[in-house]
Structure formats: C-alpha cells, structure tokens
Amino acid sequence: MSDLPERAGGPGAPEMRAGDADRERVAQVLREAAGDGRLTLAELDERLDAVYAAKTYGELAPLTRDLPAPGAAAPPAAGADWRPVEGAPSWRIGIGIMGGFQRAGVWNVPRKFTSFAFWGGGKIDLREARFEEGQVTIRALAIMGGFEIIVPEDITVHVKGIGIMGGFDQRASGPGVPGSPTVVVKGFALWGGVGVKRRRRKADKRAERARRAEPEKGE
C-alpha cells in the first residue's frame, strides 16, 4: 500500500503497529475517493470507522486496496474505443411531443444531434456510443418537457445551455482523458429541464467488482 511507510519485511508489514499519522493518511485517501464519487457516503463512514479502529498496517491496507493511489488519474475503461461501428444505428434528431424517445446502446453519434421536447422528453445515453468526429454538439430544446443526457466519465463535456423557469444542469462539465471525444451540450429550457449526468459504463462496474473480489479469493 503506497500511502503507508516501508518497514523491514516489506511495505507496511502487516504486523507493524500503525500510528495516528498512518491512520490519518489512509483517512485522507478515503475522503478524496468519496469526493471523486468512488465511494458512497455510507461506504466512507464505514471505512473511516475501520481506519480509526485499526491497530496495524494489516488492518489498514484492505481499506484502500480497491482505490487508485493518491493523486493518480483514473485510467480509461479497458478497451475503450470511440471509433464508429459499421452498421450501428445513427440518429441526427430526437423528438418527444407528448411522448418520449431514447437513444442508447451502441450507436454512432453524428457531428450534430438535435433534440426537441414539448410536453414530453427524451433520454440520450452516450455510455456505449461511438463518435463520428472528435467533437459533437447536442442541441436540446425543452419546452414544458425535459431531457436526460448521460455521458461516460472519461470524455470531455461542455454544457452551455440556458434555462428560463426551468433548469439546464451544467455540473457535468469537465475534461476527459487525453484523446477522448468532446461533447458540447447547447440549448434552451423553458418550463422544463435538461439534466446532464456523468455515469460509469457497465464494463467499468463489472471490472471494479472483479477487482474487489480478487483479494477475497486469495484469502
């Protein structure tokens, strides 16, 4: 475990007694992980209780085993590929008038995608999407309706929409990993809303569950 000092017998030898400074270093790693969305608040509380109750390095080490080293950037999903897939569907428009639409799964996102909702809505899920160009623009117009736009964690997102008597959530704006596509979300919401959320891919969740299970198999 990189955040514990080395001792004779290996890094952070399990039988060595941990000090207050050691426990605080581990607690800080957990707090940063919760801030990045890697741990829920309930998981954070549970692990912090275990940190402050720990007496040895062996009790501290498992608490951060499934987390990246402090300051390390999260790696992109294994095998992530944003190139278009031949034969996959591609849509340039989505309309929800007194109803709804959904764009999800593996689909090729064009350079410009336009969506319109009136007394209706739509869901645009980009977690498994491929991109025809390095930058795509999603134009969302919601009038007494709404959109849910889901983007993976590793792409760059810029949200620039305006909401009047409605909302245009810009909290998902931020950089992605080097070389990732850029998604620009523009538009207007009147008595409606456009929510843009970052979510993990299913493949990422499966990989994390497998990593968490590995120590248990070895015990």
Backbone as CSV, one residue per row, in Angstrom:
resi,resn,N_x,N_y,N_z,CA_x,CA_y,CA_z,C_x,C_y,C_z
1,MET,0.856,-1.199,0.000,0.000,0.000,0.000,0.879,1.231,0.000
2,SER,0.811,2.084,-1.006,1.758,3.163,-1.214,1.664,4.270,-0.185
3,ASP,0.540,4.405,0.518,0.407,5.505,1.458,0.846,5.121,2.865
4,LEU,1.430,3.919,3.041,1.983,3.522,4.319,3.491,3.393,4.188
5,PRO,4.260,3.764,5.220,5.713,3.721,5.130,6.239,2.298,5.032
6,GLU,7.439,2.173,4.439,8.047,0.860,4.311,8.739,0.482,5.619
7,ARG,8.717,-0.802,5.934,9.375,-1.323,7.116,10.067,-2.633,6.734
8,ALA,10.906,-3.086,7.595,11.547,-4.372,7.347,10.483,-5.436,7.165
9,GLY,10.680,-6.274,6.153,9.702,-7.314,5.894,8.706,-6.912,4.832
10,GLY,8.887,-5.713,4.220,8.017,-5.312,3.116,7.300,-4.028,3.420
11,PRO,6.680,-3.396,2.367,5.977,-2.145,2.559,4.825,-2.310,3.535
12,GLY,4.833,-1.521,4.574,3.732,-1.581,5.527,3.495,-2.992,6.010
13,ALA,4.533,-3.655,6.558,4.411,-5.042,7.001,3.170,-5.197,7.878
14,PRO,2.316,-6.201,7.637,1.009,-6.307,8.290,1.060,-6.294,9.807
15,GLU,2.141,-6.859,10.378,2.161,-6.957,11.840,2.627,-5.670,12.521
16,MET,3.118,-4.715,11.753,3.616,-3.474,12.347,2.465,-2.631,12.881
17,ARG,2.699,-2.014,14.042,1.683,-1.167,14.643,1.558,0.134,13.851
18,ALA,0.333,0.572,13.609,0.077,1.827,12.887,-0.040,2.972,13.884
19,GLY,0.407,4.159,13.448,0.312,5.347,14.287,-0.812,6.253,13.831
20,ASP,-1.022,7.321,14.578,-2.081,8.274,14.230,-1.862,8.863,12.845
21,ALA,-0.598,9.180,12.503,-0.307,9.763,11.189,-0.645,8.783,10.069
22,ASP,-0.377,7.488,10.293,-0.704,6.469,9.292,-2.218,6.398,9.073
23,ARG,-2.959,6.408,10.173,-4.421,6.338,10.061,-4.967,7.570,9.351
24,GLU,-4.386,8.729,9.635,-4.881,9.952,9.008,-4.582,9.969,7.513
25,ARG,-3.439,9.420,7.096,-3.129,9.343,5.665,-4.151,8.478,4.933
26,VAL,-4.491,7.351,5.529,-5.483,6.468,4.916,-6.854,7.141,4.895
27,ALA,-7.203,7.838,5.966,-8.490,8.527,6.016,-8.587,9.581,4.920
28,GLN,-7.470,10.272,4.648,-7.485,11.295,3.595,-7.684,10.675,2.218
29,VAL,-7.079,9.499,1.988,-7.282,8.796,0.713,-8.764,8.464,0.539
30,LEU,-9.395,8.019,1.617,-10.816,7.661,1.546,-11.681,8.891,1.291
31,ARG,-11.366,10.005,1.936,-12.150,11.225,1.719,-12.036,11.701,0.280
32,GLU,-10.830,11.634,-0.290,-10.641,12.034,-1.685,-11.413,11.104,-2.619
33,ALA,-11.408,9.820,-2.296,-12.140,8.855,-3.127,-13.634,9.141,-3.094
34,ALA,-14.160,9.506,-1.925,-15.585,9.843,-1.832,-15.882,11.113,-2.619
35,GLY,-14.961,12.077,-2.568,-15.144,13.306,-3.338,-15.153,13.064,-4.834
36,ASP,-14.422,12.025,-5.287,-14.383,11.674,-6.712,-15.546,10.775,-7.118
37,GLY,-16.392,10.406,-6.154,-17.519,9.540,-6.471,-17.190,8.054,-6.466
38,ARG,-16.009,7.667,-5.963,-15.634,6.254,-5.942,-16.248,5.516,-4.744
39,LEU,-16.589,6.271,-3.705,-17.230,5.689,-2.524,-18.495,6.469,-2.205
40,THR,-19.523,5.773,-1.771,-20.718,6.455,-1.290,-20.436,6.992,0.113
41,LEU,-21.300,7.864,0.597,-21.123,8.396,1.947,-21.210,7.292,2.994
42,ALA,-22.095,6.331,2.745,-22.214,5.211,3.685,-20.925,4.389,3.711
43,GLU,-20.346,4.136,2.524,-19.091,3.394,2.460,-17.965,4.179,3.126
44,LEU,-17.949,5.499,2.914,-16.925,6.330,3.546,-17.012,6.236,5.066
45,ASP,-18.206,6.378,5.625,-18.376,6.298,7.078,-17.925,4.939,7.608
46,GLU,-18.288,3.896,6.898,-17.933,2.546,7.352,-16.418,2.347,7.362
47,ARG,-15.762,2.827,6.291,-14.313,2.638,6.213,-13.565,3.539,7.197
48,LEU,-14.069,4.751,7.414,-13.412,5.629,8.389,-13.488,5.031,9.790
49,ASP,-14.617,4.421,10.122,-14.725,3.748,11.419,-13.654,2.667,11.546
50,ALA,-13.453,1.928,10.445,-12.451,0.865,10.468,-11.042,1.437,10.553
51,VAL,-10.805,2.585,9.894,-9.486,3.223,9.931,-9.102,3.584,11.361
52,TYR,-9.994,4.281,12.035,-9.652,4.775,13.367,-9.663,3.669,14.427
53,ALA,-10.205,2.514,14.070,-10.157,1.369,14.979,-8.959,0.472,14.703
54,ALA,-8.272,0.698,13.568,-7.163,-0.169,13.163,-5.950,0.019,14.076
55,LYS,-5.269,-1.073,14.349,-4.070,-1.030,15.185,-2.808,-1.379,14.406
56,THR,-2.950,-2.056,13.253,-1.780,-2.472,12.483,-1.948,-2.092,11.013
57,TYR,-0.824,-2.150,10.287,-0.864,-1.898,8.847,-1.738,-2.925,8.140
58,GLY,-1.732,-4.151,8.652,-2.532,-5.203,8.039,-4.019,-4.898,8.070
59,GLU,-4.461,-4.161,9.079,-5.873,-3.780,9.163,-6.179,-2.569,8.289
60,LEU,-5.181,-1.725,8.036,-5.391,-0.532,7.210,-5.352,-0.842,5.708
61,ALA,-4.459,-1.730,5.317,-4.219,-1.961,3.880,-5.472,-2.302,3.079
62,PRO,-6.366,-3.192,3.542,-7.527,-3.555,2.715,-8.500,-2.400,2.472
63,LEU,-8.418,-1.358,3.289,-9.407,-0.281,3.198,-9.217,0.588,1.967
64,THR,-8.024,0.563,1.362,-7.788,1.354,0.148,-7.300,0.484,-1.006
65,ARG,-7.393,-0.830,-0.845,-6.849,-1.737,-1.863,-7.537,-1.566,-3.208
66,ASP,-8.823,-1.201,-3.216,-9.568,-1.067,-4.469,-9.611,0.374,-4.979
67,LEU,-8.735,1.245,-4.439,-8.724,2.652,-4.831,-7.386,3.001,-5.467
68,PRO,-7.359,3.964,-6.419,-6.090,4.379,-7.021,-5.230,5.114,-6.013
69,ALA,-3.934,5.177,-6.275,-3.019,5.896,-5.395,-3.391,7.372,-5.349
70,PRO,-3.142,8.066,-4.242,-3.479,9.487,-4.144,-2.840,10.294,-5.260
71,GLY,-3.655,11.135,-5.903,-3.157,11.992,-6.974,-3.091,11.326,-8.328
72,ALA,-3.359,10.025,-8.403,-3.299,9.326,-9.680,-4.595,9.515,-10.441
73,ALA,-4.484,9.721,-11.743,-5.679,9.865,-12.576,-6.285,8.495,-12.823
74,ALA,-7.583,8.435,-12.841,-8.257,7.162,-13.101,-8.020,6.748,-14.545
75,PRO,-7.657,5.499,-14.794,-7.421,5.056,-16.157,-8.733,4.954,-16.916
76,PRO,-8.679,5.115,-18.244,-9.896,4.953,-19.030,-10.348,3.507,-18.998
77,ALA,-11.588,3.282,-19.350,-12.119,1.926,-19.350,-11.284,1.039,-20.250
78,ALA,-11.026,-0.189,-19.781,-10.212,-1.104,-20.554,-10.864,-1.336,-21.915
79,GLY,-10.061,-1.176,-22.971,-10.572,-1.404,-24.307,-11.513,-0.332,-24.813
80,ALA,-11.553,0.837,-24.147,-12.446,1.907,-24.596,-12.117,2.279,-26.034
81,ASP,-13.126,2.324,-26.854,-12.950,2.620,-28.274,-14.086,3.524,-28.698
82,TRP,-13.750,4.729,-29.183,-14.784,5.683,-29.551,-15.032,5.732,-31.052
83,ARG,-14.333,4.909,-31.820,-14.498,4.941,-33.272,-15.872,4.419,-33.698
84,PRO,-16.418,4.957,-34.805,-17.737,4.497,-35.275,-17.735,3.002,-35.574
85,VAL,-18.882,2.396,-35.396,-19.061,0.972,-35.685,-19.875,0.839,-36.964
86,GLU,-19.335,0.145,-37.920,-20.039,-0.039,-39.187,-21.336,-0.814,-38.959
87,GLY,-22.418,-0.281,-39.469,-23.706,-0.938,-39.334,-24.484,-0.550,-38.100
88,ALA,-23.854,0.183,-37.160,-24.574,0.612,-35.958,-25.532,1.742,-36.325
89,PRO,-26.657,1.875,-35.620,-27.602,2.952,-35.934,-26.999,4.324,-35.662
90,SER,-27.516,5.304,-36.367,-27.087,6.682,-36.155,-28.302,7.578,-36.325
91,TRP,-28.518,8.448,-35.362,-29.644,9.370,-35.414,-29.133,10.804,-35.368
92,ARG,-29.800,11.680,-36.083,-29.432,13.090,-36.043,-30.464,13.938,-35.328
93,ILE,-31.567,13.310,-34.935,-32.633,14.076,-34.297,-33.411,13.178,-33.344
94,GLY,-33.963,13.773,-32.303,-34.852,13.080,-31.385,-35.983,14.014,-31.000
95,ILE,-37.231,13.552,-31.104,-38.393,14.401,-30.840,-39.306,13.727,-29.828
96,GLY,-39.665,14.481,-28.800,-40.618,13.994,-27.819,-41.747,14.996,-27.642
97,ILE,-42.866,14.783,-28.343,-44.036,15.662,-28.248,-45.165,14.845,-27.619
98,MET,-45.507,15.192,-26.398,-46.484,14.426,-25.631,-46.097,12.952,-25.602
99,GLY,-44.819,12.728,-25.560,-44.287,11.372,-25.545,-42.793,11.443,-25.298
100,GLY,-42.087,10.395,-25.645,-40.655,10.389,-25.404,-39.879,9.595,-26.426
101,PHE,-38.555,9.739,-26.368,-37.673,8.969,-27.234,-36.439,8.585,-26.430
102,GLN,-35.715,7.614,-26.945,-34.485,7.169,-26.278,-33.432,6.826,-27.319
103,ARG,-32.212,7.278,-27.061,-31.058,6.927,-27.877,-30.034,6.323,-26.927
104,ALA,-29.799,5.042,-27.049,-28.927,4.366,-26.091,-28.274,3.157,-26.752
105,GLY,-27.389,2.508,-26.002,-26.685,1.357,-26.531,-25.544,1.777,-27.433
106,VAL,-25.141,0.872,-28.316,-24.069,1.186,-29.264,-24.681,1.902,-30.464
107,TRP,-24.368,3.178,-30.611,-24.841,3.940,-31.763,-23.796,4.976,-32.132
108,ASN,-23.759,5.356,-33.394,-22.786,6.320,-33.897,-23.350,7.730,-33.775
109,VAL,-22.712,8.545,-32.940,-23.183,9.915,-32.717,-22.655,10.808,-33.835
110,PRO,-23.532,11.525,-34.544,-23.075,12.405,-35.619,-22.444,13.680,-35.063
111,ARG,-21.933,14.502,-35.947,-21.300,15.747,-35.524,-22.293,16.662,-34.830
112,LYS,-23.564,16.636,-35.290,-24.610,17.435,-34.656,-25.846,16.574,-34.427
113,PHE,-26.362,16.629,-33.203,-27.595,15.929,-32.865,-28.560,16.951,-32.279
114,THR,-29.782,16.989,-32.810,-30.781,17.963,-32.369,-31.936,17.248,-31.692
115,SER,-32.335,17.736,-30.514,-33.453,17.129,-29.789,-34.464,18.205,-29.408
116,PHE,-35.748,17.820,-29.459,-36.825,18.754,-29.152,-37.881,18.041,-28.322
117,ALA,-38.320,18.705,-27.254,-39.354,18.116,-26.396,-40.405,19.165,-26.055
118,PHE,-41.683,18.772,-26.230,-42.806,19.633,-25.867,-43.840,18.753,-25.177
119,TRP,-44.042,18.986,-23.872,-44.886,18.106,-23.084,-44.420,16.654,-23.215
120,GLY,-43.147,16.499,-23.297,-42.575,15.160,-23.442,-41.112,15.206,-23.036
121,GLY,-40.359,14.232,-23.494,-38.956,14.210,-23.115,-38.172,13.174,-23.877
122,GLY,-36.930,13.032,-23.483,-36.071,12.064,-24.147,-34.856,11.735,-23.306
123,LYS,-34.282,10.576,-23.587,-33.072,10.127,-22.914,-32.000,9.876,-23.959
124,ILE,-30.844,10.523,-23.778,-29.715,10.365,-24.696,-28.561,9.787,-23.888
125,ASP,-28.253,8.530,-24.109,-27.250,7.809,-23.328,-26.014,7.585,-24.205
126,LEU,-24.893,8.166,-23.793,-23.661,8.087,-24.584,-22.636,7.119,-23.999
127,ARG,-23.013,6.335,-22.998,-22.029,5.488,-22.337,-21.459,4.409,-23.251
128,GLU,-22.253,3.903,-24.185,-21.766,2.886,-25.113,-21.671,3.433,-26.536
129,ALA,-21.836,4.736,-26.676,-21.876,5.344,-28.014,-20.485,5.445,-28.630
130,ARG,-20.475,5.550,-29.948,-19.261,5.817,-30.713,-19.438,7.184,-31.385
131,PHE,-18.339,7.797,-31.780,-18.395,9.175,-32.251,-17.797,9.308,-33.652
132,GLU,-18.603,9.919,-34.548,-18.152,10.071,-35.925,-17.037,11.097,-36.041
133,GLU,-16.984,12.057,-35.126,-15.934,13.071,-35.128,-15.453,13.311,-33.703
134,GLY,-14.328,14.000,-33.572,-13.748,14.246,-32.264,-14.569,15.176,-31.398
135,GLN,-15.383,16.026,-32.012,-16.271,16.898,-31.238,-17.677,16.811,-31.801
136,VAL,-18.634,16.611,-30.924,-20.029,16.560,-31.342,-20.822,17.577,-30.527
137,THR,-21.893,18.062,-31.118,-22.750,19.048,-30.460,-24.159,18.501,-30.339
138,ILE,-24.686,18.534,-29.133,-26.076,18.137,-28.883,-26.866,19.402,-28.583
139,ARG,-27.845,19.692,-29.434,-28.706,20.854,-29.219,-30.018,20.372,-28.620
140,ALA,-30.324,20.874,-27.436,-31.518,20.418,-26.719,-32.466,21.585,-26.481
141,LEU,-33.693,21.474,-26.998,-34.729,22.483,-26.788,-35.879,21.818,-26.042
142,ALA,-36.109,22.243,-24.801,-37.148,21.635,-23.962,-38.162,22.700,-23.561
143,ILE,-39.414,22.514,-23.969,-40.500,23.420,-23.601,-41.561,22.600,-22.869
144,MET,-41.691,22.861,-21.584,-42.584,22.067,-20.744,-42.284,20.578,-20.913
145,GLY,-41.015,20.288,-21.005,-40.557,18.912,-21.148,-39.141,18.812,-20.628
146,GLY,-38.487,17.710,-20.875,-37.131,17.574,-20.355,-36.335,16.485,-21.029
147,PHE,-35.021,16.572,-20.814,-34.088,15.587,-21.360,-33.170,15.090,-20.258
148,GLU,-32.805,13.829,-20.366,-31.748,13.258,-19.535,-30.624,12.844,-20.471
149,ILE,-29.472,13.468,-20.297,-28.310,13.176,-21.133,-27.252,12.540,-20.247
150,ILE,-26.860,11.317,-20.565,-25.899,10.571,-19.753,-24.604,10.425,-20.538
151,VAL,-23.507,10.846,-19.923,-22.195,10.773,-20.575,-21.264,9.915,-19.730
152,PRO,-20.326,9.199,-20.351,-19.359,8.423,-19.563,-18.380,9.345,-18.852
153,GLU,-17.697,8.806,-17.857,-16.813,9.620,-17.034,-15.557,10.082,-17.755
154,ASP,-15.149,9.376,-18.835,-13.832,9.638,-19.407,-13.836,10.539,-20.637
155,ILE,-14.957,11.183,-20.978,-14.958,12.094,-22.121,-15.084,13.530,-21.645
156,THR,-14.702,14.469,-22.511,-14.771,15.893,-22.193,-16.181,16.416,-22.477
157,VAL,-16.722,17.186,-21.545,-18.091,17.684,-21.674,-18.122,19.188,-21.389
158,HIS,-18.808,19.926,-22.259,-19.057,21.351,-22.043,-20.564,21.589,-22.147
159,VAL,-21.175,22.044,-21.066,-22.611,22.327,-21.054,-22.797,23.844,-21.080
160,LYS,-23.530,24.332,-22.103,-23.641,25.779,-22.301,-25.089,26.239,-22.461
161,GLY,-26.031,25.427,-22.051,-27.437,25.772,-22.244,-27.951,26.805,-21.257
162,ILE,-29.155,27.305,-21.541,-29.808,28.323,-20.717,-31.174,27.816,-20.289
163,GLY,-31.510,28.044,-19.028,-32.822,27.666,-18.528,-33.594,28.883,-18.033
164,ILE,-34.857,29.027,-18.466,-35.739,30.095,-18.013,-36.991,29.448,-17.431
165,MET,-37.223,29.689,-16.155,-38.290,28.987,-15.444,-38.127,27.485,-15.632
166,GLY,-36.873,27.106,-15.699,-36.525,25.702,-15.859,-35.062,25.536,-15.494
167,GLY,-34.475,24.433,-15.834,-33.090,24.189,-15.457,-32.269,23.610,-16.588
168,PHE,-30.974,23.948,-16.571,-30.021,23.396,-17.537,-28.770,23.052,-16.720
169,ASP,-28.696,21.799,-16.277,-27.666,21.362,-15.347,-26.287,21.365,-16.009
170,GLN,-25.364,22.141,-15.438,-24.028,22.255,-16.016,-22.952,21.575,-15.168
171,ARG,-23.346,20.831,-14.149,-22.360,20.247,-13.239,-21.515,19.153,-13.887
172,ALA,-21.951,18.601,-14.997,-21.178,17.534,-15.645,-20.034,18.073,-16.480
173,SER,-19.961,19.386,-16.671,-18.887,19.961,-17.486,-17.527,19.636,-16.887
174,GLY,-16.588,19.270,-17.753,-15.251,18.968,-17.269,-14.455,18.195,-18.306
175,PRO,-13.150,18.077,-18.074,-12.289,17.382,-19.035,-12.395,15.875,-18.933
176,GLY,-12.021,15.211,-20.013,-11.945,13.764,-20.023,-10.498,13.326,-20.096
177,VAL,-10.273,12.076,-20.430,-8.908,11.574,-20.557,-8.318,12.087,-21.867
178,PRO,-6.982,12.165,-21.970,-6.356,12.630,-23.208,-6.825,11.817,-24.415
179,GLY,-7.186,12.534,-25.482,-7.641,11.876,-26.698,-9.101,11.518,-26.731
180,SER,-9.830,11.833,-25.664,-11.259,11.487,-25.627,-12.064,12.446,-26.482
181,PRO,-13.255,12.037,-26.932,-14.133,12.937,-27.676,-14.603,14.087,-26.790
182,THR,-15.074,15.145,-27.434,-15.654,16.281,-26.720,-17.128,16.386,-27.079
183,VAL,-17.972,16.476,-26.070,-19.413,16.633,-26.270,-19.813,18.021,-25.761
184,VAL,-20.395,18.815,-26.650,-20.881,20.146,-26.289,-22.402,20.097,-26.263
185,VAL,-22.987,20.436,-25.129,-24.443,20.432,-24.985,-24.916,21.878,-24.935
186,LYS,-25.713,22.260,-25.933,-26.246,23.611,-26.004,-27.770,23.534,-26.021
187,GLY,-28.408,24.687,-25.827,-29.853,24.678,-25.969,-30.551,25.612,-25.015
188,PHE,-31.834,25.296,-24.812,-32.716,26.209,-24.093,-33.815,25.390,-23.429
189,ALA,-34.102,25.723,-22.177,-35.174,25.030,-21.452,-36.148,26.065,-20.900
190,LEU,-37.419,25.965,-21.278,-38.474,26.858,-20.793,-39.534,26.010,-20.100
191,TRP,-39.722,26.238,-18.807,-40.654,25.423,-18.033,-40.305,23.941,-18.212
192,GLY,-39.039,23.682,-18.310,-38.585,22.310,-18.491,-37.170,22.184,-17.969
193,GLY,-36.523,21.111,-18.297,-35.173,20.918,-17.795,-34.343,19.996,-18.660
194,VAL,-33.048,20.229,-18.604,-32.072,19.367,-19.282,-31.042,18.956,-18.238
195,GLY,-31.006,17.680,-17.933,-30.049,17.167,-16.957,-28.936,16.413,-17.652
196,VAL,-27.694,16.824,-17.389,-26.525,16.160,-17.962,-25.767,15.508,-16.808
197,LYS,-25.605,14.189,-16.868,-25.011,13.458,-15.749,-23.889,12.553,-16.249
198,ARG,-22.842,12.465,-15.450,-21.766,11.519,-15.733,-22.069,10.202,-15.010
199,ARG,-21.957,9.119,-15.741,-22.202,7.802,-15.167,-21.133,6.824,-15.654
200,ARG,-20.850,5.839,-14.847,-19.861,4.833,-15.223,-20.454,3.846,-16.220
201,ARG,-19.599,3.351,-17.091,-20.027,2.314,-18.021,-20.253,1.003,-17.261
202,LYS,-21.122,0.167,-17.820,-21.370,-1.136,-17.211,-20.085,-1.954,-17.163
203,ALA,-19.250,-1.824,-18.207,-17.990,-2.566,-18.234,-17.084,-2.135,-17.089
204,ASP,-17.082,-0.833,-16.753,-16.280,-0.340,-15.636,-16.760,-0.933,-14.322
205,LYS,-18.081,-0.986,-14.151,-18.637,-1.532,-12.903,-18.279,-3.006,-12.754
206,ARG,-18.375,-3.749,-13.865,-18.032,-5.175,-13.793,-16.557,-5.360,-13.444
207,ALA,-15.698,-4.509,-14.042,-14.262,-4.612,-13.772,-13.960,-4.308,-12.312
208,GLU,-14.640,-3.320,-11.742,-14.400,-2.977,-10.340,-14.859,-4.099,-9.416
209,ARG,-16.023,-4.689,-9.730,-16.492,-5.801,-8.904,-15.491,-6.957,-8.937
210,ALA,-14.886,-7.173,-10.121,-13.901,-8.251,-10.241,-12.654,-7.930,-9.429
211,ARG,-12.226,-6.643,-9.455,-11.039,-6.262,-8.681,-11.289,-6.412,-7.185
212,ARG,-12.497,-6.048,-6.751,-12.821,-6.158,-5.327,-12.870,-7.613,-4.882
213,ALA,-13.241,-8.482,-5.792,-13.364,-9.899,-5.450,-12.003,-10.600,-5.388
214,GLU,-10.995,-10.060,-6.074,-9.689,-10.721,-6.145,-9.056,-10.944,-4.781
215,PRO,-8.990,-9.909,-3.894,-8.378,-10.159,-2.578,-9.093,-11.248,-1.795
216,GLU,-10.445,-11.291,-1.936,-11.220,-12.290,-1.208,-10.869,-13.700,-1.668
217,LYS,-10.601,-13.857,-2.973,-10.255,-15.168,-3.487,-8.912,-15.633,-2.958
218,GLY,-8.016,-14.643,-2.741,-6.680,-15.002,-2.303,-6.583,-15.271,-0.822
219,GLU,-7.619,-14.934,-0.068,-7.567,-15.114,1.390,-7.891,-16.551,1.795
